[in-house]
Amino acid sequence: MFAAKIIAWYNENGRDLPWRKCHNPYFIWLSEIILQQTRIEQGRAYYEHFINQYPTVKDLADASEEQVLKSWQGLGYYSRARNLHTAAQHIAYTLGGVFPDTYKDILSLKGVGKYTAAAIASFAFRLPYPVIDGNVYRFISRLYGIHTPIGTTAAQHEFENLLNKLIDRERPDLFNQATMDFGSTFCKPAAHDCLRCIFASECVAHREGKTAILPIKPTPPKIKERHFYYFDIRWHTPAPAILVQRRSNKDIWQGLYELPLIETDRPIPQQSIIPTARQTMIDWFDAEPSSIQIGPTFTHQLTHRTIKAQFLTIKYPSKPNRIPTSIITADPKILKTLPISRLIDRYLSKCAYL
């Protein structure tokens, strides 16, 4: 009853999205990874770029990590791109280019969790696995009056068990698309229209006046603040140059290029910023810069941390004799062609000389 009703609604009201027009598992996988933590409006352009730039899984596997990160630039959560690239290489080189066609094998791919595996299994291969995203959690928790906090293991098991009973086993792809679309476009967090809802008469939250409190959300994690001091170091003799480095540690923006920096747990007092920068330059290059100027500041919000970034422009009369091996000398003109974080891109957009 529920499955037939929600699929009928979907057939009349479902969104027209490009990845729904095929059963190519590679394209569906791309769309699902891109849409994690990403709005559909933004994700659509990236999806179209990726299928044009890398039309097959082997094309993606053969690309360098740097190329993939550059294609991903602006989406954030760059571990998704690195995992995507690693999994593509596994499919292309280990599995002979054949995409896994069972839930278990799809789940074994790097960066693929239960949600993504269920989505690929149902959309590409019509396997009866429920896809449970935030929209489905909200819709189903209201409809059935479920008070278990979402995002918990208990909620995952509870919703999976319920949806495994409700899913249309002959049309799991349509069922999953329908429940996600209904939660996204109709059973919204605030602007929901219960009076016109086709499930109003059977919705527990509507009947008990609990629409505003369901789903129950877990306590949000504490946001950590980090302070980055970026050094825009450049000279013009013997040729114009800027110093960059590539993040290699397993942290945010791994594999992306950035300006050299120091990080502190607490902000450096304003009067100490230039002296700290000068001493850092002497320690790094064994040479004092000709000038140091405090540049713009930016606040960059990530899921579990806030980045407070201060940029400083530092000039040397010529190339220092000693440069740490972790720092790369580059032509300023190529900096924007490298994969960089949105924070660095925001800074570079303010630099008229780039």
Stockholm file with secondary structure:
# STOCKHOLM 1.0

chainA/1-354         MFAAKIIAWYNENGRDLPWRKCHNPYFIWLSEIILQQTRIEQGRAYYEHFINQYPTVKDLADASEEQVLKSWQGLGYYSRARNLHTAAQHIAYTLGGVFPDTYKDILSLKGVGKYTAAAIASFAFRLPYPVIDGNVYRFISRLYGIHTPIGTTAAQHEFENLLNKLIDRERPDLFNQATMDFGSTFCKPAAHDCLRCIFASECVAHREGKTAILPIKPTPPKIKERHFYYFDIRWHTPAPAILVQRRSNKDIWQGLYELPLIETDRPIPQQSIIPTARQTMIDWFDAEPSSIQIGPTFTHQLTHRTIKAQFLTIKYPSKPNRIPTSIITADPKILKTLPISRLIDRYLSKCAYL
#=GR chainA/1-354 SS CHHHHHHHHHHHHCCCCGGGGCCCHHHHHHHHHHHTTSCHHHHHHHHHHHHHHCCSHHHHHHSCHHHHHHHHTTSCCTHHHHHHHHHHHIIIIISTTCCCCSHHHHHTSTTCCHHHHHHHHHHHHCCCCCCCCHHHHHHHHHHHTCCSCTTSHHHHHHHHHHHHHHSCSSCHHHHHHHHHHHHHHTSCSSSCCGGGCTTGGGCHHHHHTCTTTCSCCCCCCCCEEEEEEEEEEEECSSSCEEEEEECCSSSTTTTCEECCEEEESSCCCGGGHHHHHHHHHHHHHSSCCSEEEEEEEEEEECSSEEEEEEEEEEECSSCCSCCCTTSEEECGGGGGGSCBCHHHHHHHHTCTTC
#=GC SS_cons         CHHHHHHHHHHHHCCCCGGGGCCCHHHHHHHHHHHTTSCHHHHHHHHHHHHHHCCSHHHHHHSCHHHHHHHHTTSCCTHHHHHHHHHHHIIIIISTTCCCCSHHHHHTSTTCCHHHHHHHHHHHHCCCCCCCCHHHHHHHHHHHTCCSCTTSHHHHHHHHHHHHHHSCSSCHHHHHHHHHHHHHHTSCSSSCCGGGCTTGGGCHHHHHTCTTTCSCCCCCCCCEEEEEEEEEEEECSSSCEEEEEECCSSSTTTTCEECCEEEESSCCCGGGHHHHHHHHHHHHHSSCCSEEEEEEEEEEECSSEEEEEEEEEEECSSCCSCCCTTSEEECGGGGGGSCBCHHHHHHHHTCTTC
//
